[in-house]
Amino acid sequence: MTTPMSVPSLHDIRAARTRMGTRVVTTPVRELVDDAVAARLAPHTRVWLKEELFQRTGSFKPRGALTVMLDLTADELARGVTGVSAGNHAISLGYCARELGTTATVVMPRTANPYRIALCKELGATVELVDTVHDAFTRVHEIVATQGRTFVHPYEGPRTALGTATVGLEFVEQLQHEDAPLDAVIVAAGGGGLTGGVACAVKQLSPHTAVYVVEPEGADTMYRSFAAGSPQSIDKVRTIADSLGAPRCEPYSYALNRQFVDDVVLVTDEHIRDAMRLTFRAAKLVTEPAGSAALAALLYPLRDQLAGKTVGLVVCGGNIDATTFGALIATPPTAGA
């Protein structure tokens, strides 16, 4: 088993959360008690949501970006930051740059949701569009070389994981206050920064709690990496959950997930649509596809395995426009979905 060079300790995770201050909010938790949900799950299965879609910028992303950027020198901050994203990381970079008094240039695929592009610009970020996520990584390295900006990776690195670990820290501690210890946590992977950080915190706070990672079949880099025993890549992202569309798994994120995650499961796009519909009906939440991927995993591959358990789901984001959301949930279910 590959061991990360550094694993965030609980002391460091708590210190990171304190350092974020009010630039990041402690998002709510809620037990999802609903007849439609109960009808879909095995008896006595309890579901708790960590509603990270209510985070500043609409996703968990500022936690990692801010943790990285707070360590930049004054000179590095003055030169600004850059990053690659289908939307949520780019939005968070715009927000964090504004909060810290600097600038951000973000590179996004042309297929990125126009709503997310607009949010980036509203936050003051300069947006460059390229054909693919692979092209975006090439362009961002050119920006670093020519403009001197710091590349803030969307998911890789110890500082990013330290930031995302605060999601897991909050979730477990909030549920302890509710006297509802978690048997399992499910969190979606878009490269492994969120999942590795969450798993790291959860396992240190509550070693008995199982942590499951879910990916769409069309963006299964962590699943392939676990199967191969080393970080793997995919040639193209093929999923409606574009914010989970990492082109490759990176070494640190892979190692951290490998150390703390119990298993990686896959869901289809139709599973995700089904979960979006149920989230909307039962929780009254409008999620982007990634935000309902954890529920999709509980409804499908993990339903029987987690029967009768208390399960925590990270609702990781809600950056989606009304037209796209309506079209996705209105798509008729396929037989056997």
C-alpha positions in Angstrom: 0.0 0.0 0.0 1.3 3.4 -0.9 1.6 5.8 2.1 1.2 9.5 1.6 4.2 11.7 2.6 1.9 13.5 5.0 -1.5 12.8 6.4 -3.5 15.6 7.9 -3.8 15.1 11.6 -7.0 16.1 13.5 -5.1 18.9 15.2 -4.1 20.3 11.8 -7.6 19.9 10.4 -9.1 21.8 13.3 -6.4 24.5 12.9 -7.2 24.7 9.2 -10.9 25.1 9.9 -10.2 27.9 12.4 -7.9 29.7 9.9 -10.6 29.7 7.3 -12.8 31.7 9.6 -16.1 33.1 8.2 -14.8 32.8 4.7 -16.2 29.3 4.9 -19.4 28.3 6.6 -20.1 25.3 8.7 -22.8 23.7 6.5 -25.9 22.1 8.0 -26.6 18.4 8.6 -30.1 17.0 8.3 -31.7 13.6 8.7 -33.6 12.8 5.6 -36.9 11.4 6.8 -39.3 10.9 3.9 -41.6 8.1 2.8 -40.3 8.1 -0.8 -36.8 7.6 0.4 -37.8 5.0 2.9 -39.6 3.1 0.2 -36.4 2.9 -1.9 -34.0 1.8 0.9 -33.8 -1.3 3.0 -35.8 -1.1 6.3 -34.3 0.9 9.2 -31.7 2.6 7.0 -31.2 6.1 8.3 -29.8 8.9 6.0 -28.1 12.1 7.1 -27.2 14.8 4.7 -24.1 17.1 4.9 -25.5 20.0 2.9 -22.3 21.3 1.4 -24.2 22.8 -1.5 -24.9 25.7 1.0 -21.2 26.4 1.2 -20.0 29.8 -0.1 -19.9 29.5 -3.9 -22.3 26.6 -3.8 -19.9 23.7 -3.3 -17.2 22.4 -1.0 -14.4 23.8 -3.2 -13.4 27.0 -1.3 -12.2 24.8 1.6 -9.3 23.4 -0.4 -8.5 26.4 -2.5 -8.5 28.7 0.5 -6.2 26.4 2.5 -3.7 26.5 -0.3 -4.0 30.2 -0.9 -3.6 31.2 2.7 -0.1 29.8 2.5 1.0 31.9 -0.4 3.5 34.7 0.2 2.6 38.3 -0.4 4.6 38.2 -3.6 2.8 35.1 -4.8 -0.6 36.5 -3.9 0.3 39.7 -5.8 0.9 37.7 -9.0 -2.4 35.8 -8.6 -3.6 32.3 -9.1 -4.8 30.1 -11.9 -6.6 26.7 -12.1 -8.4 24.2 -14.2 -12.1 23.4 -13.7 -15.4 22.5 -15.2 -16.9 25.0 -12.9 -16.8 24.6 -9.1 -13.1 25.0 -8.5 -13.0 27.9 -10.9 -15.8 29.6 -9.0 -14.0 29.0 -5.7 -10.8 30.5 -7.1 -12.6 33.6 -8.1 -14.2 33.9 -4.7 -10.9 33.1 -2.7 -9.0 35.5 -4.9 -11.5 38.3 -4.2 -11.4 37.5 -0.5 -7.6 37.6 -0.3 -7.2 40.7 -2.5 -5.7 39.1 -5.6 -6.8 37.9 -9.1 -7.6 34.5 -10.7 -7.4 33.3 -14.3 -9.2 30.0 -14.7 -9.2 27.7 -17.7 -12.4 25.8 -18.4 -13.6 23.4 -21.2 -16.0 25.0 -23.7 -18.6 22.4 -22.6 -18.7 24.0 -19.1 -22.2 25.1 -18.0 -22.7 28.7 -19.0 -24.2 29.4 -15.6 -20.9 28.4 -14.0 -18.9 30.5 -16.4 -21.0 33.5 -15.6 -20.5 32.9 -11.9 -16.8 32.9 -12.3 -16.9 36.2 -14.1 -19.2 37.7 -11.5 -16.7 36.9 -8.9 -14.0 38.7 -10.9 -12.1 35.8 -12.4 -10.8 35.9 -15.9 -12.1 32.9 -17.9 -10.3 31.2 -20.7 -12.2 28.4 -22.6 -10.4 25.5 -24.3 -11.7 22.3 -26.1 -11.1 19.7 -23.4 -10.0 19.2 -19.8 -6.7 17.8 -21.1 -6.2 21.0 -23.1 -7.0 23.0 -19.9 -4.1 21.5 -18.0 -1.7 22.3 -20.8 -2.9 25.9 -21.0 -2.8 26.5 -17.2 0.9 25.4 -17.2 1.5 28.0 -19.9 -0.1 30.7 -17.8 2.1 29.7 -14.8 5.2 30.0 -17.1 4.3 33.3 -18.7 2.3 35.2 -16.0 3.9 33.8 -12.8 0.6 32.8 -11.3 0.4 30.0 -8.8 -1.4 26.9 -10.0 -4.0 25.9 -7.5 -4.8 22.3 -8.3 -8.5 21.3 -8.3 -7.9 18.2 -6.2 -4.3 17.2 -5.7 -2.0 17.9 -2.8 -1.7 17.8 1.1 -3.0 21.4 1.5 -6.0 20.7 -0.6 -6.8 17.6 1.4 -6.3 19.4 4.6 -9.0 21.8 3.5 -11.4 19.2 2.3 -10.9 17.2 5.5 -12.8 19.9 7.4 -16.0 18.6 5.7 -15.4 15.2 7.3 -14.5 16.8 10.7 -17.7 18.8 10.8 -19.9 15.9 9.6 -18.8 13.5 12.3 -18.8 16.0 15.1 -22.2 17.4 14.1 -23.6 13.9 14.1 -22.0 13.1 17.5 -23.9 16.1 18.9 -27.1 14.6 17.4 -26.3 11.3 19.1 -26.3 9.6 15.6 -22.9 8.0 15.1 -22.4 7.1 11.5 -21.9 3.6 10.3 -20.9 4.8 6.8 -20.2 7.9 4.8 -20.6 8.2 1.0 -18.8 10.9 -0.9 -18.4 11.5 -4.6 -15.0 11.7 -6.2 -14.0 14.2 -8.9 -10.3 13.5 -8.7 -10.0 12.4 -5.0 -9.3 15.6 -3.1 -12.6 15.7 -1.4 -12.9 12.0 -0.8 -9.3 11.6 0.5 -9.7 14.5 2.9 -13.2 13.4 4.2 -12.0 9.8 4.6 -8.9 10.9 6.5 -10.9 13.0 9.0 -13.7 10.5 9.4 -11.4 7.5 10.0 -9.4 9.4 12.6 -12.5 10.6 14.5 -14.6 7.5 14.1 -12.5 4.4 13.0 -15.5 2.1 12.9 -17.2 4.3 10.2 -16.9 2.9 6.7 -16.1 5.4 3.9 -17.3 4.7 0.4 -16.3 6.7 -2.7 -18.7 6.9 -5.7 -17.8 7.8 -9.3 -19.9 7.9 -12.5 -19.1 5.1 -14.9 -18.0 7.8 -17.4 -15.3 9.3 -15.1 -14.0 6.3 -13.1 -10.4 7.3 -12.5 -10.3 6.4 -8.8 -12.1 3.1 -9.4 -9.6 2.2 -12.1 -6.7 3.3 -9.9 -7.9 1.1 -7.0 -8.2 -1.9 -9.4 -4.8 -1.3 -10.9 -3.0 -0.5 -7.6 -1.7 2.8 -9.1 -3.0 6.2 -10.3 -4.8 5.8 -13.7 -6.1 8.1 -16.4 -9.1 8.1 -18.8 -9.1 9.4 -22.3 -12.4 11.3 -22.1 -15.0 12.3 -19.6 -18.4 10.7 -20.5 -20.9 11.7 -17.8 -23.6 14.3 -17.0 -21.7 14.8 -13.7 -19.1 17.1 -15.2 -17.8 18.3 -11.9 -16.7 14.7 -11.2 -14.9 14.6 -14.6 -11.2 14.3 -13.5 -9.1 13.1 -16.4 -6.6 11.3 -14.1 -6.0 10.3 -10.6 -2.9 12.0 -9.0 -0.4 10.3 -6.7 -1.1 12.0 -3.4 -4.9 11.9 -3.7 -4.6 8.2 -4.7 -2.5 7.4 -1.8 -4.7 9.2 0.7 -7.8 7.5 -0.6 -6.1 4.1 -0.7 -5.2 4.5 3.0 -8.5 5.6 4.3 -11.3 4.6 1.9 -13.0 1.2 2.3 -14.3 0.9 -1.3 -15.1 2.7 -4.6 -18.4 2.0 -6.4 -19.8 3.2 -9.7 -23.2 4.6 -10.7 -24.6 5.3 -14.1 -25.9 8.7 -15.3 -29.4 7.4 -15.0 -28.8 6.4 -11.4 -27.7 10.0 -10.8 -30.7 11.5 -12.5 -32.9 9.2 -10.4 -31.2 10.4 -7.2 -31.5 14.1 -8.3 -35.3 13.6 -8.7 -35.5 12.0 -5.3 -33.3 14.6 -3.7 -35.6 17.3 -5.2 -38.8 15.6 -4.0 -37.7 14.5 -0.6 -35.1 17.0 0.6 -36.3 19.9 -1.5 -32.8 20.5 -2.7 -31.7 21.5 -6.2 -28.4 19.7 -6.8 -26.0 19.5 -9.7 -25.5 15.8 -10.7 -22.4 15.4 -8.5 -24.4 16.6 -5.5 -26.8 13.6 -5.8 -24.1 11.0 -6.7 -23.8 9.8 -3.0 -27.5 9.2 -2.8 -27.3 7.3 -6.1 -24.7 5.0 -4.6 -26.9 4.3 -1.6 -30.0 3.6 -3.8 -28.1 1.3 -6.1 -24.7 -0.4 -5.5 -24.6 0.1 -1.7 -28.3 -0.4 -0.9 -28.2 -3.9 0.5 -24.7 -3.6 1.9 -25.8 -0.7 4.1 -29.2 -2.0 5.0 -30.3 -0.9 8.4 -27.2 1.4 8.9 -26.9 5.1 9.7 -25.4 6.6 6.5 -24.0 10.0 5.9 -24.2 11.5 2.4 -22.1 14.5 1.4 -24.2 16.7 -0.9 -21.1 18.3 -2.5 -22.6 21.0 -4.7 -25.6 22.7 -6.3 -24.2 24.9 -9.0 -26.6 24.3 -11.8 -29.0 26.5 -13.7 -32.8 26.0 -13.7 -33.0 24.9 -17.4 -30.3 22.3 -17.1 -31.6 20.9 -13.8 -35.2 20.7 -15.2 -34.0 18.9 -18.4 -32.0 16.4 -16.4 -34.7 15.4 -14.0 -37.3 15.4 -16.7 -35.5 12.8 -18.7 -37.7 9.7 -18.5 -36.2 6.9 -16.5 -35.0 3.8 -18.4 -36.3 0.4 -17.5 -34.4 -1.2 -14.6 -32.5 2.0 -13.8 
